[in-house]
Amino acid sequence: MLRGMMMGVPLLVTSVLRHAARYHADTEIVSRTTEGPIHRYTYADAWARSQRLANALAALGLQPGDRVGTLAWNGYRHLECYYGIGGSGMVCHTINPRLFPEQIAYIVNHAEDRVLFTDLTFIPLLEGIADHLTGVKAIVVMTDAANMPRSSLPNLLCYEDLLAEQPAEFAWPDLDENTACGMCYTSGTTGNPKGVLYSHRSSVLHAMAACLPDVFGLSASDVVLPVVPMFHVNAWGVPYAAPMVGAKLVFPGAKLDGASLHELFEAEGVTNTAGVPTVWLALLNWLHANGKTLTTMRRIAIGGSSCPPVMIQRFKEMGIEVLHAWGMTETSPLGLANTPKSKHRGLDADEALALASKQGRPIFGVQFRVVDESGADVPRDGRSFGRLLVRGPTVCSGYFGLDSSPAHETEPGWFETGDVVTMDGDGYVQIVDRTKDVIKSGGEWISSIDLENIAVGHPAVQEAAAVAIPDEKWGERPMLVVVVKEGASLTREELLAVFEGKVAKWCIPDDVRFVEALPHTATGKLLKSTIREMVTNPATA
Ligand code: ADP
């Protein structure tokens, strides 16, 4: 074998921010802070402060390989953690503060986090679990001396004081590109959360893929605001992708409501954003109620759960392109992104909307297989269902600290996503359901996502969940649990009528239950297990 004669320069996240600091030195990073005011600085500043942070970590006695946890919103200090911690050869372990406190304690202990960095918001949460955090040596509050809280927490340090003591130059270690730089636990709707350990290499490759025109489509002329939190799968890679191309970054902090987002989008001229459907539902309602629109937005990436066609349609009416995308904590997360091909130019509006509502085509670097029960590939006809398997350099090969993982064992070399999907000849994948959420009626599968998308297409519906209820004759039957929009009224019959002609008769839900609100997971997905419980056992709801 003849080896290529190219330089073995490792792919490191440090090189991403260094690149931004050199060639986009004055490009801004704007943050809404937890303390209140808007903060502005540049990529040059972020680079200098990440080095101060790296020096501070070394001064705290932390070593390469150590895990350092963060409990923080999207903001410039959190960005410094991504680079300062990862670049030091340590692991930036982003923790989802919306998890139950016991789960957070479990995660911190399982990851063996030695130091935690926290926003002011999460001090009470940490006070509640401090006794259980046996391995944590210090907690760094991401604020300045003037805003340091009074707290019972031991070993509380002030972020700005730590940085002020340190020089703005750090001798970054020469790392192998397979060194771990980041970590995120799955939200663990079944069993304990599991840790996914990202490497420098996987993060850089993922960021390159994220910037591609058919993915986020980012460039130096863009202004990007990740609504998706930096504690949810690295904000889908935006904190690495934006500096890679020199896009201006805008961080929303803790304020993710419609009014606050609209204000930042307009004030900063945001062109690209990303987040889960729940956030956009709230924004769309706010825009509608206040007669506003988004004047600079070009593309909104929507994923994490299925994006209803009606949402794509409403943004389209404002001249905004929706990029429906699919991913998982285990896949860094981007795996599928939906843009049309040139051959789709002639599609009429309905066909174009149907295409855009699929989860998208495989992004280069992630291989996809759709297999049946026996492990054989199903036809790529857009109709045949199967289990989705993936592999690639941005897909996890196992979980931190766990010897075995069933998801990696069913088809060795592949990761079992737990999703049931179809794929068509052009590679467009449609998620039918999570394996555990699919409704099996008379031996046939009914997609809960399809039913939910149709239900939220009704103008009076705010949110809808389709779940299986046990049925003597059919095994399971679909039932809808619906939240009606404020001020609107809706009957069971009116809602069920919208299903006529849209799905086969036997797929139409048997019944509708109207509720005040639906429960969500820590990552904003409908909590199907609890909804099933609400329906089958109303006394507990
Ligand atoms: P968790 O549910 O633990 O938070 P992830 O955030 O990694 O884990 O969620 C991954 C799952 O979310 C996927 O396996 C899939 O079921 C679902 N998902 C992600 N994006 C989409 C999408 N665009 N449409 C439908 N389901 C999606």
Residues whose N, C-alpha, C, O or C-beta is under 5 A from the ligand:
A	BS01	ADP	T186 S187 G188 I302 G303 G304 S305 S306 C307 A325 W326 G327 M328 T329 E330 Q359 T417 D419 I431 R434 T523
